[in-house]
Amino acid sequence: MAELPTSYTAIEHALDQANVVKAMLGLKPVTKKLRNPEPDELLLKMEAASINPSDIAFLQGNYQIKKNLPTVPGFEGSGRIVATGHLLDAKKWLGKRVSCFTQQDKDGSWAEYFYAKPSEVLLIDERLDSAQATTFFVNPFTAWGLCEIALLRESKTIVVNAAGSRLASFLYQLASMHQIEVIGVVRKQSTVEQLKELGWKYVLNENDTDFVNQLKTLALQLHANTAFDAVGGPASGILLNAMPADSENVIYGGLSNKHLADIDPLGMIFDNKMITGFNLIDWMAEADSITLETAQKTITEIMLSGKIKTWIQADFPLAEIKTALKTYLGNMSAGKVILTF
Ligand SMILES: NC(=O)c1ccc[n+]([C@@H]2O[C@H](COP(=O)([O-])OP(=O)(O)OC[C@H]3O[C@@H](n4cnc5c(N)ncnc54)[C@H](OP(=O)(O)O)[C@@H]3O)[C@@H](O)[C@H]2O)c1
Protein backbone atom coordinates (compact mmCIF):
# COMPACT_ATOMS: atom_id res chain seq x y z
CA MET A 1 0.00 0.00 0.00
CA ALA A 2 1.22 3.46 -0.88
CA GLU A 3 1.97 5.72 2.07
CA LEU A 4 -1.03 7.80 3.07
CA PRO A 5 -0.97 11.59 3.22
CA THR A 6 -1.54 13.41 6.49
CA SER A 7 -4.39 15.52 5.14
CA TYR A 8 -6.99 15.54 2.37
CA THR A 9 -9.48 17.86 0.69
CA ALA A 10 -13.21 17.66 1.26
CA ILE A 11 -16.23 19.85 0.55
CA GLU A 12 -17.77 21.47 3.60
CA HIS A 13 -21.44 22.33 4.08
CA ALA A 14 -21.89 24.65 7.06
CA LEU A 15 -25.49 25.89 6.84
CA ASP A 16 -28.74 24.46 5.39
CA GLN A 17 -30.27 26.90 2.92
CA ALA A 18 -33.76 26.43 1.49
CA ASN A 19 -32.65 28.46 -1.51
CA VAL A 20 -30.67 26.01 -3.62
CA VAL A 21 -28.40 28.69 -5.13
CA LYS A 22 -27.45 29.94 -1.65
CA ALA A 23 -26.89 26.34 -0.52
CA MET A 24 -24.58 25.79 -3.49
CA LEU A 25 -22.66 29.04 -2.93
CA GLY A 26 -22.12 28.15 0.73
CA LEU A 27 -20.06 25.06 -0.12
CA LYS A 28 -16.28 25.31 0.10
CA PRO A 29 -13.25 23.02 -0.11
CA VAL A 30 -11.49 22.48 3.24
CA THR A 31 -8.40 20.57 4.33
CA LYS A 32 -9.02 17.77 6.82
CA LYS A 33 -6.59 15.70 8.85
CA LEU A 34 -6.40 12.04 7.78
CA ARG A 35 -6.75 9.88 10.90
CA ASN A 36 -6.38 6.13 11.35
CA PRO A 37 -9.67 4.29 10.81
CA GLU A 38 -11.64 3.35 13.94
CA PRO A 39 -11.38 -0.40 14.85
CA ASP A 40 -14.48 -1.25 12.74
CA GLU A 41 -13.89 1.21 9.90
CA LEU A 42 -12.49 1.02 6.40
CA LEU A 43 -10.65 3.96 4.85
CA LEU A 44 -11.40 4.56 1.18
CA LYS A 45 -9.31 6.58 -1.26
CA MET A 46 -12.19 7.92 -3.32
CA GLU A 47 -12.34 7.49 -7.07
CA ALA A 48 -15.54 9.47 -7.68
CA ALA A 49 -18.72 10.60 -5.92
CA SER A 50 -22.30 11.01 -7.15
CA ILE A 51 -24.60 14.00 -7.00
CA ASN A 52 -28.16 12.82 -6.39
CA PRO A 53 -31.50 14.58 -5.71
CA SER A 54 -31.11 13.50 -2.06
CA ASP A 55 -27.87 15.55 -1.83
CA ILE A 56 -29.68 18.65 -3.09
CA ALA A 57 -32.54 18.14 -0.62
CA PHE A 58 -29.96 17.60 2.16
CA LEU A 59 -28.17 20.91 1.40
CA GLN A 60 -31.57 22.64 1.52
CA GLY A 61 -32.39 21.08 4.89
CA ASN A 62 -35.32 19.29 3.22
CA TYR A 63 -34.14 15.71 3.59
CA GLN A 64 -35.06 13.15 6.21
CA ILE A 65 -31.36 12.66 7.00
CA LYS A 66 -29.95 15.42 9.18
CA LYS A 67 -26.31 15.78 10.20
CA ASN A 68 -24.52 17.97 12.67
CA LEU A 69 -23.01 20.90 10.77
CA PRO A 70 -20.48 21.61 9.43
CA THR A 71 -20.22 18.33 7.58
CA VAL A 72 -19.03 16.82 4.31
CA PRO A 73 -22.05 16.12 2.05
CA GLY A 74 -22.37 13.18 -0.34
CA PHE A 75 -24.18 9.90 0.29
CA GLU A 76 -22.71 7.77 -2.51
CA GLY A 77 -19.40 7.16 -4.26
CA SER A 78 -16.68 4.65 -5.08
CA GLY A 79 -13.08 4.13 -4.12
CA ARG A 80 -10.37 1.72 -3.07
CA ILE A 81 -9.77 0.53 0.48
CA VAL A 82 -6.39 1.78 1.66
CA ALA A 83 -6.54 1.04 5.41
CA THR A 84 -8.65 -1.03 7.80
CA GLY A 85 -9.45 -0.83 11.50
CA HIS A 86 -7.80 -3.52 13.67
CA LEU A 87 -11.06 -5.45 14.23
CA LEU A 88 -11.50 -6.02 10.50
CA ASP A 89 -9.85 -8.64 8.32
CA ALA A 90 -7.26 -6.58 6.44
CA LYS A 91 -6.58 -9.42 3.98
CA LYS A 92 -10.25 -9.45 2.98
CA TRP A 93 -10.54 -5.69 2.48
CA LEU A 94 -7.22 -4.01 1.65
CA GLY A 95 -6.89 -2.97 -2.00
CA LYS A 96 -10.52 -3.81 -2.82
CA ARG A 97 -12.54 -1.51 -5.06
CA VAL A 98 -15.92 -0.67 -3.56
CA SER A 99 -19.05 1.38 -4.07
CA CYS A 100 -20.16 3.13 -0.89
CA PHE A 101 -23.41 4.53 0.46
CA THR A 102 -24.10 6.03 3.85
CA GLN A 103 -26.76 8.13 5.50
CA GLN A 104 -25.06 8.23 8.90
CA ASP A 105 -24.25 11.47 10.68
CA LYS A 106 -20.61 11.62 9.60
CA ASP A 107 -18.51 13.07 6.79
CA GLY A 108 -19.83 11.96 3.39
CA SER A 109 -18.43 11.07 -0.01
CA TRP A 110 -17.58 14.50 -1.46
CA ALA A 111 -14.01 14.11 -0.29
CA GLU A 112 -10.71 12.55 -1.34
CA TYR A 113 -10.98 10.06 1.55
CA PHE A 114 -14.04 8.50 3.18
CA TYR A 115 -14.42 6.35 6.32
CA ALA A 116 -17.00 3.55 5.92
CA LYS A 117 -18.36 0.63 7.88
CA PRO A 118 -18.25 -2.72 6.01
CA SER A 119 -22.07 -2.62 5.80
CA GLU A 120 -21.79 0.64 3.83
CA VAL A 121 -19.73 -0.80 0.96
CA LEU A 122 -20.24 -3.26 -1.87
CA LEU A 123 -17.35 -4.88 -3.72
CA ILE A 124 -17.24 -3.63 -7.30
CA ASP A 125 -16.19 -5.47 -10.43
CA GLU A 126 -12.89 -4.01 -11.69
CA ARG A 127 -14.32 -3.92 -15.24
CA LEU A 128 -16.94 -1.28 -14.37
CA ASP A 129 -15.81 2.22 -15.26
CA SER A 130 -15.71 4.79 -12.48
CA ALA A 131 -19.02 6.38 -13.50
CA GLN A 132 -20.86 3.04 -13.18
CA ALA A 133 -18.98 2.08 -10.00
CA THR A 134 -19.85 5.39 -8.36
CA THR A 135 -23.53 5.22 -9.17
CA PHE A 136 -23.78 1.46 -8.57
CA PHE A 137 -25.41 1.50 -5.15
CA VAL A 138 -28.37 3.84 -4.82
CA ASN A 139 -30.34 3.89 -8.07
CA PRO A 140 -29.82 0.33 -9.35
CA PHE A 141 -30.69 -1.23 -5.97
CA THR A 142 -33.69 1.05 -5.51
CA ALA A 143 -34.91 0.12 -8.99
CA TRP A 144 -34.43 -3.55 -8.06
CA GLY A 145 -36.50 -3.11 -4.89
CA LEU A 146 -39.24 -1.25 -6.79
CA CYS A 147 -39.32 -3.87 -9.51
CA GLU A 148 -39.73 -6.50 -6.80
CA ILE A 149 -42.90 -4.66 -5.66
CA ALA A 150 -44.27 -4.67 -9.23
CA LEU A 151 -43.59 -8.41 -9.47
CA LEU A 152 -45.25 -9.11 -6.12
CA ARG A 153 -48.28 -7.12 -7.28
CA GLU A 154 -48.29 -9.04 -10.57
CA SER A 155 -48.32 -5.74 -12.44
CA LYS A 156 -48.68 -6.00 -16.20
CA THR A 157 -47.83 -2.31 -16.46
CA ILE A 158 -46.31 0.26 -14.13
CA VAL A 159 -46.52 4.05 -14.23
CA VAL A 160 -43.30 5.93 -13.45
CA ASN A 161 -43.03 9.71 -13.13
CA ALA A 162 -39.79 11.75 -13.33
CA ALA A 163 -39.18 9.13 -16.03
CA GLY A 164 -36.14 10.94 -17.40
CA SER A 165 -34.23 10.07 -14.21
CA ARG A 166 -31.42 7.52 -14.01
CA LEU A 167 -33.47 5.52 -11.55
CA ALA A 168 -36.40 5.36 -13.96
CA SER A 169 -34.08 4.15 -16.71
CA PHE A 170 -32.96 1.25 -14.47
CA LEU A 171 -36.54 0.51 -13.51
CA TYR A 172 -37.55 0.51 -17.19
CA GLN A 173 -34.80 -1.98 -18.05
CA LEU A 174 -35.57 -4.28 -15.13
CA ALA A 175 -39.33 -4.12 -15.81
CA SER A 176 -38.72 -4.88 -19.50
CA MET A 177 -36.70 -7.96 -18.51
CA HIS A 178 -39.84 -9.19 -16.74
CA GLN A 179 -42.16 -8.25 -19.65
CA ILE A 180 -43.74 -5.46 -17.59
CA GLU A 181 -44.80 -2.45 -19.68
CA VAL A 182 -43.86 1.03 -18.45
CA ILE A 183 -45.82 4.26 -18.86
CA GLY A 184 -43.35 7.09 -18.33
CA VAL A 185 -44.49 10.53 -17.18
CA VAL A 186 -42.18 13.53 -17.65
CA ARG A 187 -42.54 17.30 -17.56
CA LYS A 188 -40.65 18.36 -20.70
CA GLN A 189 -41.31 17.56 -24.36
CA SER A 190 -37.55 17.15 -24.93
CA THR A 191 -37.56 14.32 -22.35
CA VAL A 192 -40.54 12.67 -24.11
CA GLU A 193 -38.48 12.63 -27.30
CA GLN A 194 -35.33 11.48 -25.53
CA LEU A 195 -37.11 8.48 -24.01
CA LYS A 196 -38.90 7.59 -27.25
CA GLU A 197 -35.52 7.53 -28.97
CA LEU A 198 -34.34 5.10 -26.31
CA GLY A 199 -37.24 2.78 -27.14
CA TRP A 200 -39.85 3.72 -24.52
CA LYS A 201 -43.25 2.97 -26.05
CA TYR A 202 -45.45 5.03 -23.71
CA VAL A 203 -44.29 8.45 -22.53
CA LEU A 204 -46.68 11.21 -21.45
CA ASN A 205 -45.98 14.86 -20.81
CA GLU A 206 -47.68 15.96 -17.56
CA ASN A 207 -47.96 19.49 -18.98
CA ASP A 208 -50.14 18.41 -21.93
CA THR A 209 -53.66 19.79 -21.50
CA ASP A 210 -55.11 16.33 -22.08
CA PHE A 211 -52.55 14.54 -19.83
CA VAL A 212 -55.00 13.19 -17.23
CA ASN A 213 -57.27 11.65 -19.86
CA GLN A 214 -54.31 10.16 -21.72
CA LEU A 215 -53.02 8.59 -18.50
CA LYS A 216 -56.47 7.29 -17.49
CA THR A 217 -57.03 5.67 -20.89
CA LEU A 218 -53.57 4.11 -21.11
CA ALA A 219 -53.52 2.90 -17.49
CA LEU A 220 -56.90 1.20 -17.97
CA GLN A 221 -56.02 -0.28 -21.36
CA LEU A 222 -52.65 -1.66 -20.16
CA HIS A 223 -53.93 -2.79 -16.72
CA ALA A 224 -51.45 -0.59 -14.86
CA ASN A 225 -51.88 -1.23 -11.14
CA THR A 226 -48.66 0.17 -9.65
CA ALA A 227 -47.28 3.70 -9.88
CA PHE A 228 -43.77 4.67 -8.74
CA ASP A 229 -43.85 8.31 -7.76
CA ALA A 230 -40.66 10.36 -7.25
CA VAL A 231 -42.39 13.75 -7.39
CA GLY A 232 -45.02 14.03 -4.63
CA GLY A 233 -47.25 17.09 -4.29
CA PRO A 234 -50.35 17.20 -6.52
CA ALA A 235 -48.65 14.76 -8.96
CA SER A 236 -49.31 11.97 -6.45
CA GLY A 237 -53.05 12.56 -6.45
CA ILE A 238 -53.16 12.96 -10.22
CA LEU A 239 -51.38 9.61 -10.70
CA LEU A 240 -53.47 7.63 -8.23
CA ASN A 241 -56.80 9.18 -9.29
CA ALA A 242 -56.09 8.30 -12.94
CA MET A 243 -55.23 4.67 -12.20
CA PRO A 244 -57.75 1.80 -12.18
CA ALA A 245 -59.23 0.31 -8.99
CA ASP A 246 -56.82 -1.67 -6.74
CA SER A 247 -53.85 0.47 -7.76
CA GLU A 248 -50.99 1.38 -5.44
CA ASN A 249 -48.89 4.52 -5.66
CA VAL A 250 -45.45 3.86 -4.19
CA ILE A 251 -43.85 7.14 -3.17
CA TYR A 252 -40.06 6.97 -3.30
CA GLY A 253 -39.02 10.60 -3.91
CA GLY A 254 -40.15 14.13 -3.14
CA LEU A 255 -38.75 16.07 -6.08
CA SER A 256 -41.56 18.67 -5.95
CA ASN A 257 -40.63 19.51 -2.33
CA LYS A 258 -44.37 19.46 -1.64
CA HIS A 259 -46.62 17.34 0.55
CA LEU A 260 -48.81 14.77 -1.20
CA ALA A 261 -51.95 16.47 -2.45
CA ASP A 262 -55.15 16.16 -4.45
CA ILE A 263 -55.74 12.50 -3.60
CA ASP A 264 -59.35 11.51 -4.15
CA PRO A 265 -60.41 9.89 -0.84
CA LEU A 266 -63.25 8.03 -2.58
CA GLY A 267 -60.75 6.09 -4.67
CA MET A 268 -59.10 4.87 -1.48
CA ILE A 269 -62.42 4.11 0.22
CA PHE A 270 -64.35 2.47 -2.62
CA ASP A 271 -61.71 1.43 -5.17
CA ASN A 272 -59.14 -0.04 -2.81
CA LYS A 273 -56.43 2.37 -3.97
CA MET A 274 -53.37 2.72 -1.76
CA ILE A 275 -50.40 4.94 -1.12
CA THR A 276 -47.22 3.47 0.33
CA GLY A 277 -43.59 4.53 0.66
CA PHE A 278 -40.26 2.96 -0.27
CA ASN A 279 -36.83 3.63 1.17
CA LEU A 280 -33.66 1.86 0.00
CA ILE A 281 -32.05 1.66 3.45
CA ASP A 282 -35.10 -0.12 4.91
CA TRP A 283 -35.38 -2.42 1.89
CA MET A 284 -31.71 -3.39 2.20
CA ALA A 285 -32.05 -3.99 5.93
CA GLU A 286 -34.98 -6.35 5.30
CA ALA A 287 -33.64 -8.09 2.18
CA ASP A 288 -31.95 -11.47 2.75
CA SER A 289 -28.36 -12.02 1.64
CA ILE A 290 -29.40 -14.12 -1.38
CA THR A 291 -31.60 -11.30 -2.71
CA LEU A 292 -28.78 -8.77 -2.25
CA GLU A 293 -26.17 -11.04 -3.86
CA THR A 294 -28.50 -11.81 -6.79
CA ALA A 295 -29.25 -8.11 -7.25
CA GLN A 296 -25.55 -7.21 -7.13
CA LYS A 297 -24.53 -9.97 -9.56
CA THR A 298 -27.37 -9.25 -12.00
CA ILE A 299 -26.86 -5.48 -11.92
CA THR A 300 -23.12 -5.95 -12.56
CA GLU A 301 -23.80 -8.32 -15.47
CA ILE A 302 -26.35 -6.07 -17.12
CA MET A 303 -24.15 -3.01 -16.62
CA LEU A 304 -21.19 -4.84 -18.19
CA SER A 305 -23.38 -5.99 -21.08
CA GLY A 306 -24.26 -2.33 -21.71
CA LYS A 307 -28.04 -2.97 -21.34
CA ILE A 308 -28.17 -0.77 -18.25
CA LYS A 309 -25.86 2.14 -17.76
CA THR A 310 -25.94 5.36 -15.80
CA TRP A 311 -25.49 8.13 -18.34
CA ILE A 312 -23.03 10.74 -17.22
CA GLN A 313 -23.35 14.24 -18.67
CA ALA A 314 -20.18 15.61 -17.05
CA ASP A 315 -17.55 15.05 -14.40
CA PHE A 316 -15.79 17.73 -12.40
CA PRO A 317 -12.91 17.86 -9.93
CA LEU A 318 -13.90 18.44 -6.31
CA ALA A 319 -12.79 22.09 -6.41
CA GLU A 320 -15.45 22.76 -9.09
CA ILE A 321 -18.34 21.60 -6.94
CA LYS A 322 -20.42 24.72 -7.63
CA THR A 323 -20.14 24.31 -11.43
CA ALA A 324 -20.91 20.60 -11.01
CA LEU A 325 -24.12 21.34 -9.08
CA LYS A 326 -25.14 24.09 -11.49
CA THR A 327 -24.67 21.76 -14.45
CA TYR A 328 -26.69 19.01 -12.77
CA LEU A 329 -29.55 21.28 -11.72
CA GLY A 330 -29.61 22.88 -15.18
CA ASN A 331 -30.75 19.63 -16.80
CA MET A 332 -31.19 16.63 -14.53
CA SER A 333 -32.57 14.45 -17.34
CA ALA A 334 -29.36 14.86 -19.36
CA GLY A 335 -27.52 12.46 -17.05
CA LYS A 336 -25.62 12.35 -13.80
CA VAL A 337 -22.85 14.73 -12.89
CA ILE A 338 -20.11 13.12 -10.85
CA LEU A 339 -17.15 14.43 -8.89
CA THR A 340 -13.83 12.79 -9.70
CA PHE A 341 -10.67 12.75 -7.60
N1 LIG B 1 -36.54 6.16 -1.77
C1 LIG B 1 -35.30 5.80 -2.05
O1 LIG B 1 -34.72 4.95 -1.37
C2 LIG B 1 -34.62 6.42 -3.22
C3 LIG B 1 -33.39 5.94 -3.64
C4 LIG B 1 -32.80 6.50 -4.77
C5 LIG B 1 -33.41 7.55 -5.42
N2 LIG B 1 -34.59 8.02 -4.95
C6 LIG B 1 -35.29 9.11 -5.62
O2 LIG B 1 -35.44 8.79 -6.99
C7 LIG B 1 -35.64 9.98 -7.72
C8 LIG B 1 -34.77 9.96 -8.98
O3 LIG B 1 -33.39 9.98 -8.61
P1 LIG B 1 -32.26 9.94 -9.74
O4 LIG B 1 -30.94 9.98 -9.06
O5 LIG B 1 -32.54 8.86 -10.69
O6 LIG B 1 -32.52 11.36 -10.45
P2 LIG B 1 -31.75 12.04 -11.66
O7 LIG B 1 -31.22 11.04 -12.60
O8 LIG B 1 -30.81 13.02 -11.11
O9 LIG B 1 -32.93 12.81 -12.40
C9 LIG B 1 -33.88 13.58 -11.73
C10 LIG B 1 -35.12 13.59 -12.62
O10 LIG B 1 -36.19 14.16 -11.91
C11 LIG B 1 -36.88 15.08 -12.74
N3 LIG B 1 -37.47 16.09 -11.88
C12 LIG B 1 -36.82 16.91 -11.00
N4 LIG B 1 -37.71 17.66 -10.33
C13 LIG B 1 -38.93 17.32 -10.80
C14 LIG B 1 -40.26 17.78 -10.52
N5 LIG B 1 -40.50 18.71 -9.59
N6 LIG B 1 -41.29 17.23 -11.21
C15 LIG B 1 -41.07 16.27 -12.14
N7 LIG B 1 -39.84 15.80 -12.46
C16 LIG B 1 -38.78 16.33 -11.79
C17 LIG B 1 -35.81 15.64 -13.67
O11 LIG B 1 -36.44 16.08 -14.84
P3 LIG B 1 -36.07 17.46 -15.55
O12 LIG B 1 -34.97 17.16 -16.53
O13 LIG B 1 -37.37 17.80 -16.18
O14 LIG B 1 -35.62 18.41 -14.47
C18 LIG B 1 -34.95 14.38 -13.91
O15 LIG B 1 -35.46 13.60 -14.95
C19 LIG B 1 -35.31 11.11 -6.75
O16 LIG B 1 -36.49 11.64 -6.21
C20 LIG B 1 -34.53 10.40 -5.65
O17 LIG B 1 -34.59 11.09 -4.41
C21 LIG B 1 -35.21 7.48 -3.88
The ligand as an ORCA input file, in Angstrom:
! r2SCAN-3c Opt
* xyz 0 1
  N     -36.543      6.158     -1.772
  C     -35.302      5.797     -2.047
  O     -34.723      4.951     -1.372
  C     -34.624      6.425     -3.224
  C     -33.394      5.936     -3.636
  C     -32.800      6.503     -4.767
  C     -33.415      7.553     -5.416
  N     -34.594      8.019     -4.951
  C     -35.292      9.107     -5.623
  O     -35.439      8.787     -6.987
  C     -35.635      9.981     -7.721
  C     -34.773      9.957     -8.977
  O     -33.392      9.981     -8.614
  P     -32.257      9.944     -9.741
  O     -30.936      9.977     -9.056
  O     -32.543      8.861    -10.694
  O     -32.522     11.355    -10.451
  P     -31.752     12.041    -11.664
  O     -31.220     11.038    -12.602
  O     -30.806     13.024    -11.113
  O     -32.933     12.809    -12.402
  C     -33.884     13.576    -11.730
  C     -35.120     13.594    -12.618
  O     -36.193     14.160    -11.912
  C     -36.878     15.080    -12.740
  N     -37.467     16.095    -11.877
  C     -36.823     16.908    -11.001
  N     -37.710     17.658    -10.333
  C     -38.932     17.316    -10.804
  C     -40.258     17.778    -10.517
  N     -40.498     18.710     -9.590
  N     -41.290     17.225    -11.210
  C     -41.071     16.271    -12.142
  N     -39.836     15.799    -12.458
  C     -38.782     16.327    -11.794
  C     -35.812     15.637    -13.669
  O     -36.441     16.078    -14.837
  P     -36.072     17.465    -15.553
  O     -34.968     17.164    -16.531
  O     -37.372     17.800    -16.185
  O     -35.621     18.411    -14.468
  C     -34.954     14.383    -13.907
  O     -35.460     13.601    -14.950
  C     -35.312     11.111     -6.746
  O     -36.494     11.639     -6.212
  C     -34.531     10.402     -5.645
  O     -34.590     11.086     -4.414
  C     -35.206      7.476     -3.880
*
